[in-house]
Amino acid sequence: MSAIRLLVGLGNPGPEYSQTRHNAGFWLVEQFARQHGQALQPEAKFFGHTARIQHGSLDLRLLLPMNFMNRSGQSVAAMANFYKIAPQEILVAYDELDLPPGTAKLKTGGGTGGHNGIKDIVAQLGSPEFHRLRIGIGHPGDKSRVTGFVLGKAPATEQQLMDDTITQACHSIKILLEQGMIAAQQHLHSFKAQRE
């Protein structure tokens, strides 16, 4: 497996979206940056907010695309092209309807699962072969309610489950960077957030 050089979190910009389920990817990257003493700063040429973590042999760029979910790929491709980062060196964190709150999964490649941010990244990179960190947000039960659900705020109990999962996922990213994908998957996939 190639080393991860770019960690992307998906979400929508603006205060009206900051607490919505669709911004789970933003929450993860913001927490990962805080844990490493970094603040994400606007960078116009990458259509997003960026930071860089350098520690020993680690040189990791962080990116929050700021041009709305369905145009996320423009931002990811701009940074990947500028720094010559291959799809296999990218990890994208995002909300996943098919996983319940309190769970997260790491995988490489695959389909888009109907996620507009992932669709656009695949289109812009010309490859689905990037790594994904899917953060469970649950499903409203009916397809017609998905938009309102992902753009809605989770109840406090679900939010706590997602927050706990994101903390574990940040730890899994460290394991991924140091020990590789299998070790990171074993750690993350064995974690279950506790429901109160």
C-alpha positions as CSV (number, residue, x, y, z in Angstrom):
1,M,0.0,0.0,0.0
2,S,1.2,3.5,-0.8
3,A,1.8,5.9,2.0
4,I,-1.2,8.3,2.7
5,R,-0.2,11.8,1.8
6,L,-3.6,13.5,1.7
7,L,-6.4,13.3,4.2
8,V,-9.7,14.8,2.9
9,G,-12.9,15.5,4.9
10,L,-16.1,16.0,3.1
11,G,-18.9,18.4,4.1
12,N,-20.6,21.6,3.2
13,P,-19.2,25.1,4.0
14,G,-21.0,27.6,6.1
15,P,-22.5,27.8,9.7
16,E,-25.9,26.5,8.6
17,Y,-24.3,23.2,7.7
18,S,-21.6,22.9,10.4
19,Q,-23.7,20.7,12.7
20,T,-25.4,18.5,10.0
21,R,-24.7,14.8,9.5
22,H,-23.3,15.4,6.0
23,N,-20.4,17.2,7.6
24,A,-19.0,14.1,9.5
25,G,-15.9,14.2,7.2
26,F,-15.2,17.8,8.2
27,W,-15.5,16.9,11.9
28,L,-13.0,14.2,11.6
29,V,-10.3,16.2,9.7
30,E,-10.8,19.2,12.1
31,Q,-10.3,16.9,15.1
32,F,-7.3,15.2,13.5
33,A,-5.8,18.7,12.9
34,R,-6.4,19.8,16.5
35,Q,-4.8,16.7,17.8
36,H,-1.7,17.6,15.9
37,G,-1.7,21.3,16.9
38,Q,-2.7,22.5,13.4
39,A,-5.3,24.9,12.2
40,L,-6.9,24.6,8.8
41,Q,-6.4,27.8,6.8
42,P,-8.2,28.9,3.6
43,E,-6.2,28.3,0.4
44,A,-7.9,29.6,-2.7
45,K,-5.9,27.6,-5.3
46,F,-7.2,24.4,-3.6
47,F,-10.8,25.7,-3.2
48,G,-10.6,24.7,0.5
49,H,-9.1,24.9,3.9
50,T,-5.8,23.1,4.3
51,A,-3.1,22.2,6.9
52,R,0.1,20.1,6.9
53,I,1.3,17.7,9.5
54,Q,5.0,16.9,9.5
55,H,6.4,14.5,12.1
56,G,9.4,12.3,11.5
57,S,8.9,10.6,8.1
58,L,5.2,11.7,8.1
59,D,4.2,14.5,5.7
60,L,0.5,14.6,5.5
61,R,-1.7,17.3,4.0
62,L,-5.2,17.9,5.2
63,L,-8.0,19.3,3.1
64,L,-11.6,20.4,3.6
65,P,-13.1,21.3,0.2
66,M,-15.2,24.5,0.5
67,N,-17.1,24.3,-2.8
68,F,-20.0,22.2,-1.6
69,M,-20.3,18.4,-1.5
70,N,-21.2,17.7,-5.1
71,R,-18.1,19.7,-6.3
72,S,-15.6,18.2,-3.8
73,G,-13.6,16.6,-6.6
74,Q,-12.5,20.0,-7.9
75,S,-10.7,20.7,-4.7
76,V,-9.3,17.3,-4.2
77,A,-8.0,17.1,-7.8
78,A,-6.4,20.6,-7.6
79,M,-4.4,19.6,-4.5
80,A,-3.5,16.1,-5.8
81,N,-2.4,17.5,-9.2
82,F,-0.3,20.3,-7.6
83,Y,1.6,18.0,-5.2
84,K,1.6,15.0,-7.5
85,I,-0.4,12.8,-5.1
86,A,-1.8,9.6,-6.6
87,P,-5.3,8.4,-5.8
88,Q,-3.8,5.5,-3.9
89,E,-2.2,8.1,-1.5
90,I,-5.5,9.8,-0.6
91,L,-7.8,9.0,2.3
92,V,-11.3,10.5,2.1
93,A,-13.5,10.7,5.2
94,Y,-17.3,11.1,4.8
95,D,-20.7,10.3,6.1
96,E,-22.2,6.9,5.4
97,L,-26.0,6.2,5.4
98,D,-25.5,2.4,5.3
99,L,-23.7,2.3,8.6
100,P,-25.3,3.1,12.0
101,P,-24.0,5.9,14.2
102,G,-21.2,4.5,16.4
103,T,-19.5,2.6,13.6
104,A,-16.9,3.5,10.9
105,K,-15.2,1.5,8.2
106,L,-12.0,1.8,6.3
107,K,-11.8,0.5,2.7
108,T,-9.9,1.0,-0.5
109,G,-11.7,1.7,-3.8
110,G,-15.2,0.5,-4.7
111,G,-18.4,2.2,-5.8
112,T,-19.8,5.6,-4.8
113,G,-22.7,4.3,-2.7
114,G,-24.7,7.2,-4.2
115,H,-22.6,9.8,-2.3
116,N,-22.3,13.0,-4.3
117,G,-19.0,14.0,-2.9
118,I,-17.4,10.6,-3.7
119,K,-19.0,10.6,-7.2
120,D,-17.3,13.9,-8.0
121,I,-13.9,12.9,-6.6
122,V,-14.0,9.7,-8.7
123,A,-14.9,11.8,-11.8
124,Q,-12.2,14.5,-11.1
125,L,-9.4,12.0,-10.2
126,G,-10.4,9.6,-13.0
127,S,-10.1,6.8,-10.6
128,P,-12.0,5.2,-7.7
129,E,-8.8,3.7,-6.2
130,F,-8.5,6.1,-3.2
131,H,-9.0,5.0,0.4
132,R,-12.3,5.8,2.2
133,L,-13.1,6.2,5.8
134,R,-16.9,5.9,6.1
135,I,-18.5,7.4,9.2
136,G,-21.9,5.9,10.1
137,I,-24.7,8.3,10.4
138,G,-27.6,5.8,10.0
139,H,-30.5,5.9,7.5
140,P,-33.9,7.6,7.8
141,G,-35.6,4.4,6.5
142,D,-37.0,5.9,3.3
143,K,-35.1,7.1,0.2
144,S,-37.3,10.2,-0.1
145,R,-36.2,11.4,3.3
146,V,-32.4,11.1,2.8
147,T,-31.7,14.7,1.7
148,G,-33.4,16.2,4.8
149,F,-31.7,13.6,7.0
150,V,-28.2,14.2,5.9
151,L,-28.7,17.9,6.0
152,G,-30.3,17.7,9.4
153,K,-28.8,17.7,12.9
154,A,-28.5,14.4,14.8
155,P,-30.1,14.0,18.2
156,A,-27.7,14.3,21.1
157,T,-27.4,10.5,21.7
158,E,-26.5,9.9,18.0
159,Q,-24.2,12.8,17.9
160,Q,-22.3,11.4,20.9
161,L,-22.0,8.0,19.1
162,M,-20.6,9.8,16.0
163,D,-18.2,11.9,18.1
164,D,-16.8,8.8,19.9
165,T,-16.4,7.0,16.6
166,I,-14.6,10.0,15.1
167,T,-12.1,10.0,18.0
168,Q,-11.5,6.3,17.4
169,A,-11.2,6.9,13.6
170,C,-8.5,9.6,14.2
171,H,-6.6,7.0,16.2
172,S,-7.1,4.5,13.4
173,I,-5.6,7.0,10.9
174,K,-2.5,7.2,13.1
175,I,-2.3,3.4,13.0
176,L,-2.8,3.4,9.2
177,L,0.1,5.9,8.8
178,E,2.4,3.9,11.1
179,Q,1.4,0.2,10.5
180,G,-0.7,0.1,7.4
181,M,-4.3,-0.5,6.4
182,I,-4.9,-4.0,7.9
183,A,-3.8,-2.9,11.4
184,A,-6.0,0.2,11.1
185,Q,-9.0,-1.8,9.9
186,Q,-8.6,-4.2,12.8
187,H,-8.6,-1.4,15.3
188,L,-11.5,0.6,13.8
189,H,-13.7,-2.3,12.9
190,S,-13.5,-3.9,16.4
191,F,-14.7,-0.6,17.9
192,K,-18.3,-0.2,19.0
193,A,-19.4,3.1,20.5
194,Q,-21.5,2.5,23.6
195,R,-25.1,3.6,23.6
196,E,-26.1,5.2,26.9
